[in-house]
Amino acid sequence: MDEGKRALPLGWRPDSSVRRDGRPTVRDLAQEPERLVDGPRVGKLCGHAGEGGIMTLETAQQSEYQGDDRWRWAVWIEGTDDELDRVAAVTYKLHRTFPKPIRQRTDRASKFRLDASGWGTFDIFVTVETKDGRELELVHALELSYPDDPVAPPRKALSSPPKTRRVFLSYSAEDAVQAAKIREALEPHDIVVVDAESLDTSLPEDLATEVALENADAYVVYLPTSEGRPSRFVSKEASAAHRAQVPMVVVGDEQGEDSFFSGAKRVSLKSARMKLPGVIASLTRRPTKRRP
């Protein structure tokens, strides 16, 4: 619904006249910066007639500016307790430039919340699956803003998104020194490195790991030669990376092919500084953005 409480057709967007093919940045939209509010921003209202009667759901979001033209954000489903109890799963279709654009949530307690991060605005296509086998289609227009003075002038549009890549680095505690060398090999090449120490502490550990991997362009794991298989801690992160279908890179001395990391790219620790950034780039080629 709009501010006048009128029903709006599916796919309606308040700024459709300025959107273009591709994923616009906040600067592209030339929005006046506004200070972020504490409460959630509510999306469009839709209805659905199921076996339990009329079902009215809406999307909501929160966002927080992280600096360097990146935001951390979340979107979820709002409705009555009875309505949410009738939902079996919610599938979110993000922009094609995300490493994993299709994501499903089944956690009723969190209102099927999806946590993610990125650099631009886009429409999120939401499919709500009910327990009686029906589906409800929603569209959420993700809105992001800079935490600046609200009277500041609009920013100049960017011709392309930031080129920063993100990798999830997995290693055992006893290998922290080697992990630091891997980090040093990547960060000078505009590659953001996240690991278990930098997870979102507001989320349960397993969910925080899942969110971090879904937003990573690659998964890098350090395995010393002495290990026949990774530690339990690393195995847990690797399994989550498999589920998220994140490209994998194994860093370590020459070793036999392990079925646990079958198909992963391999780089020795000695050559990591020279070769690893190029391997990450080859795994995370992004589609060229069409000019307007």
Secondary structure, DSSP 8 states (H G I E B T S, - for coil): --TT-----TT--TTTTT--SS--BTTTTT-------SS-EEEEEEEEEETTEEEEEEEEEEEEEEETTEEEEEEEEE--HHHHHTEEEEEEE--TTSSS-EEEE--GGGTS-EEEEESB--EEEEEEEETTS-EEEEEEE-----SS-TTS------SS----EEEEEE--GGGHHHHHHHHHHHGGGTEEEE-GGGS-TTS-HHHHHHHHHHT-SEEEEE--TT-SS--HHHHHHHHHHHHHT--EEEESSS----GGGTT-EEE-STTHHHHHHHHHHHH---------
